[in-house]
Amino acid sequence: MTNTRIQRRQLGRWLAVAALAVGSFAQAQTWPTKPVRVVTAASTGSGPDVALRLLSEQLAKKWGQPVVVDNRPGGNGVVAFNAWRGVAPDGHELIHLDSTMLTSNQHLYSKLAYDPQKDFDPIRPTLQTDFFVVVGKDSPFKTVDDIVAAARAKPESVTYGSWGQGSPGHLGALRLQAGSDSRMLHVPYKEMPQLFASVATGEVQWAMGSLASAGPMEKAGKVRFIGVGAPQASPYYPSAPGMASSATAKGFVANSWFALFAPKGTPKALREKIAADVGEVLAQPEIVERYKAFGYTRFDIKPDEFAEYIQKETQIWGKIISDAKLKLD
């Protein structure tokens, strides 16, 4: 093959790529051309559902098209996925899933109806909830380092509760143990109110909790927040230090997030447009204030970076769950 023919072939490929990029950009500029449906795994009336509806109302104004929220809770995201699978990758059918459905579930269950890597193209998170380390008001533990020190001194003597095997509270505690080389005893509960009542009375020594779940007990003076699973303190509760100041749990992170995803194959330019529009709405002062009431913080990240973040978190959870020999089926 001559150099001229090679050059022509390379030029042809370059033109094809350029044409595809231009087409994707043009599609993003004219989108949406019809109502947008968002299938969510959140139950109607829950915090993530209310937050999504606030977001959708403002997006509808911005896009000039209705944004319809379709609640399909249950089955660890499987119900929502089954109601959404097979949709066209044109941005008019999105899905709203939480962090466990994208990162840890594939390690907790032997088989899932969906493949986080093959079925979804990430857009961006809509909210994030940081989890606090919660102890009883009379607990001798003043810091997360105190808990770790006690657990190291006598493995499995320190008890922690959660709202069930494989729950974010359980997984968060496993992550703390994995990162601090400590072993503690898990006590699962069926309901959150029972869990935090047990923390308050000392039946269990600590638990992970959000502002929404444990906040009322904290305000009533029955429990204390002694740290937050994030590098820095929460702007909503600055007296609980972040883990950057910890001596034994510096890298500890415990949170939960919900995010928007498009079907695999959705053009990058379109995903970036949707992500940018969502980011603009979430920055509106009235939205910020409403999210604050739920204890939700913003998690700003671009689609490609979000995909990398999910992949990294999936690997981290894979090791933690494998080492704990935890399976839910």
C-alpha positions in Angstrom: 0.0 0.0 0.0 1.4 3.4 -1.0 1.9 6.3 1.4 -0.7 8.2 -0.5 -3.3 5.5 0.0 -2.4 5.2 3.7 -2.7 9.0 4.1 -6.1 9.0 2.4 -7.4 6.2 4.6 -6.2 8.0 7.8 -7.8 11.2 6.5 -11.1 9.3 5.9 -11.0 8.0 9.4 -10.3 11.4 10.9 -13.2 13.0 8.9 -15.5 10.2 10.1 -14.6 10.9 13.7 -14.9 14.6 13.2 -18.3 14.2 11.6 -19.5 12.1 14.5 -18.3 14.7 17.0 -20.0 17.5 15.1 -23.2 15.4 14.9 -23.1 14.7 18.6 -22.6 18.3 19.4 -25.5 19.3 17.2 -27.7 16.8 18.9 -26.8 18.2 22.3 -27.6 21.7 21.1 -31.1 20.8 19.9 -31.9 18.3 22.8 -34.5 17.8 24.3 -37.1 17.4 21.5 -39.7 15.7 23.7 -40.5 15.1 27.4 -37.6 13.6 29.5 -38.4 10.6 31.8 -36.3 9.9 34.8 -36.8 6.4 36.3 -35.7 6.4 39.9 -35.0 3.7 42.4 -36.1 6.0 45.2 -39.5 5.5 46.8 -42.1 8.2 46.5 -41.8 10.7 49.3 -38.3 9.7 50.3 -35.6 12.4 50.6 -33.9 11.4 47.3 -37.3 11.4 45.6 -38.2 14.9 46.9 -34.8 16.2 45.9 -35.1 14.8 42.4 -38.5 16.3 42.0 -37.2 19.7 43.0 -34.4 19.3 40.5 -36.8 18.1 37.7 -39.1 21.0 38.1 -36.3 23.5 37.5 -34.8 21.4 34.6 -38.2 21.4 32.9 -38.2 25.2 33.0 -34.7 25.2 31.6 -35.2 22.7 28.9 -38.7 23.7 27.8 -40.0 20.2 28.1 -41.7 18.2 30.9 -39.3 16.1 33.1 -41.3 13.2 34.4 -40.2 11.3 37.6 -41.1 7.6 37.5 -40.6 5.9 40.9 -39.7 2.2 40.6 -38.2 1.3 44.0 -37.3 -2.3 45.1 -34.9 -5.1 44.3 -31.7 -3.1 44.8 -32.3 -1.1 41.7 -33.5 -4.1 39.6 -37.1 -2.9 39.4 -36.0 0.5 38.2 -33.6 -1.0 35.7 -36.2 -3.4 34.3 -38.6 -0.5 33.7 -35.9 1.4 31.9 -33.8 -1.2 30.0 -33.8 -1.0 26.2 -34.4 2.7 26.0 -32.8 4.8 23.2 -29.4 6.4 24.0 -30.8 9.9 23.1 -31.0 11.4 26.5 -34.8 11.4 26.8 -34.8 8.4 29.2 -32.5 8.6 32.2 -32.2 6.6 35.4 -31.5 7.7 38.9 -29.7 5.1 41.1 -27.8 5.1 44.4 -24.2 4.4 45.1 -24.6 0.8 46.3 -26.3 -0.1 43.1 -23.3 1.0 41.1 -20.4 0.0 43.3 -21.0 -2.6 46.1 -24.0 -4.6 45.0 -22.1 -6.5 42.3 -19.8 -7.9 45.1 -22.7 -8.5 47.5 -24.8 -10.5 45.1 -23.6 -13.4 42.9 -25.8 -12.2 40.0 -27.4 -8.9 39.1 -29.9 -8.1 36.4 -27.7 -5.2 35.3 -24.1 -4.6 34.6 -22.9 -1.3 36.1 -20.1 -1.0 33.5 -21.9 -2.2 30.4 -25.5 -0.8 30.9 -24.9 2.8 32.0 -23.1 5.9 31.0 -22.6 8.2 34.0 -23.9 11.8 33.9 -23.4 13.2 37.4 -24.5 12.8 41.0 -27.6 14.7 42.1 -26.9 14.5 45.9 -24.5 13.1 48.5 -25.1 12.2 52.1 -22.2 12.0 54.5 -22.4 9.5 57.4 -21.5 10.5 60.9 -20.1 8.3 63.6 -22.9 8.3 66.3 -22.4 7.3 69.9 -24.6 7.6 73.0 -24.6 10.9 75.0 -22.8 9.1 77.9 -20.3 7.2 75.7 -16.6 7.3 76.8 -15.7 7.6 73.1 -14.9 11.2 72.2 -13.3 10.6 68.8 -13.2 8.0 66.0 -9.6 7.3 67.1 -11.0 6.3 70.6 -13.2 3.7 68.9 -10.3 2.3 66.8 -8.0 2.2 69.8 -10.5 0.2 71.9 -11.1 -2.2 69.0 -7.4 -2.7 68.4 -6.8 -3.3 72.1 -9.5 -6.0 72.3 -10.7 -7.2 68.9 -14.5 -7.7 68.5 -15.1 -6.1 71.9 -16.5 -2.9 70.4 -20.0 -3.3 69.1 -21.6 -1.3 66.3 -25.1 -1.4 64.9 -26.6 -0.9 61.4 -30.0 -1.1 59.7 -29.2 -4.5 58.2 -26.5 -6.7 56.6 -25.0 -5.0 53.6 -26.6 -1.6 54.4 -24.6 1.5 54.0 -24.2 1.7 57.7 -22.8 -1.9 57.8 -20.5 -1.3 54.8 -19.3 2.0 56.2 -18.2 0.3 59.4 -16.4 -2.4 57.5 -14.6 0.3 55.6 -13.5 1.9 58.8 -12.2 -1.4 60.1 -10.4 -2.2 56.8 -8.6 1.1 56.8 -7.7 1.1 60.5 -6.7 -2.5 60.9 -9.3 -3.1 63.6 -12.1 -5.7 64.2 -15.5 -4.9 65.8 -18.7 -6.8 66.3 -21.7 -6.1 64.1 -25.2 -6.0 65.5 -27.9 -5.6 62.7 -31.3 -4.1 63.4 -34.4 -4.2 61.3 -35.3 -0.6 61.7 -33.4 2.7 62.0 -35.4 4.1 65.0 -34.6 0.9 67.0 -30.9 1.2 65.9 -30.4 4.7 67.2 -32.4 4.0 70.3 -30.0 1.2 71.1 -27.0 3.5 70.5 -28.6 6.0 72.9 -29.0 3.4 75.7 -25.6 1.9 75.1 -26.9 -1.5 73.8 -24.5 -1.0 71.0 -21.6 1.4 71.2 -21.8 3.2 67.9 -23.3 3.4 64.5 -23.1 5.2 61.2 -26.0 7.7 60.7 -26.9 10.7 58.5 -28.4 14.0 59.5 -31.8 12.7 58.3 -31.7 9.4 60.2 -29.8 10.2 63.4 -30.2 14.0 63.5 -33.5 14.0 65.5 -31.9 11.9 68.2 -28.8 14.2 68.2 -31.0 17.3 68.5 -32.8 15.7 71.4 -29.5 15.2 73.2 -29.7 11.4 73.2 -26.7 10.8 70.9 -23.6 12.6 69.8 -21.8 12.9 66.5 -18.0 12.4 67.1 -16.8 12.4 63.5 -17.9 12.3 59.8 -16.8 9.9 57.1 -15.3 12.6 54.9 -11.9 14.4 54.8 -13.4 17.7 56.2 -16.1 18.5 58.6 -19.7 18.8 57.2 -20.8 22.4 56.7 -24.1 21.3 58.3 -22.4 20.0 61.5 -18.9 21.5 61.8 -18.3 20.3 65.4 -17.9 16.6 64.2 -14.3 16.6 62.7 -13.5 15.2 59.3 -11.0 12.3 59.0 -8.1 14.4 57.7 -7.5 15.2 61.4 -7.7 11.5 62.5 -4.5 9.6 63.5 -5.9 6.1 62.8 -8.6 6.6 60.2 -7.3 9.4 57.9 -8.6 7.8 54.7 -12.0 6.8 56.1 -14.9 7.7 53.8 -18.6 6.9 54.4 -21.3 8.4 52.3 -24.1 7.6 49.9 -25.1 9.3 46.7 -27.8 9.2 44.0 -26.8 10.0 40.4 -28.2 10.3 36.9 -27.2 7.8 34.3 -27.9 7.5 30.6 -28.0 4.2 28.6 -24.7 3.0 27.2 -23.8 4.6 24.0 -25.3 8.1 24.8 -23.1 10.7 23.1 -20.5 12.3 25.4 -21.5 15.8 24.3 -25.1 15.2 25.3 -24.1 13.8 28.7 -21.9 16.7 29.3 -24.7 19.1 28.5 -27.1 17.4 30.8 -24.5 17.3 33.6 -23.8 21.0 33.1 -27.5 21.9 33.2 -28.0 19.8 36.4 -25.0 21.5 38.0 -26.5 25.0 37.2 -29.8 24.1 38.8 -28.2 22.6 41.9 -26.3 25.9 42.4 -29.5 27.8 42.6 -29.9 29.3 46.2 -33.4 27.9 46.7 -32.3 24.4 45.7 -29.2 24.7 48.0 -31.4 25.6 50.9 -33.9 22.8 50.3 -31.1 20.3 50.0 -29.6 21.6 53.3 -32.8 20.6 55.1 -32.1 17.0 54.1 -28.4 17.2 54.9 -27.5 16.7 51.3 -24.3 18.1 49.9 -23.3 18.6 46.3 -21.0 16.2 44.6 -19.6 18.1 41.5 -17.8 15.9 39.0 -17.8 15.6 35.2 -19.2 12.5 33.5 -15.8 10.9 32.5 -14.3 11.6 35.9 -17.4 10.2 37.5 -17.0 7.0 35.5 -13.5 6.7 36.8 -14.6 7.4 40.4 -17.2 4.7 40.2 -14.7 2.2 38.9 -12.3 3.0 41.7 -15.0 2.7 44.4 -16.1 -0.6 42.9 -12.6 -2.0 43.3 -12.3 -0.7 46.9 -15.6 -2.3 47.8 -14.7 -5.5 46.1 -11.7 -6.0 48.4 -13.5 -4.9 51.6 -16.5 -7.2 50.9 -14.3 -10.1 49.9 -12.1 -9.8 53.0 -15.3 -9.7 55.2 -16.7 -12.8 53.3 -20.0 -11.0 53.0 -22.7 -12.2 50.6 -26.4 -11.4 50.6 -27.7 -14.3 48.5 
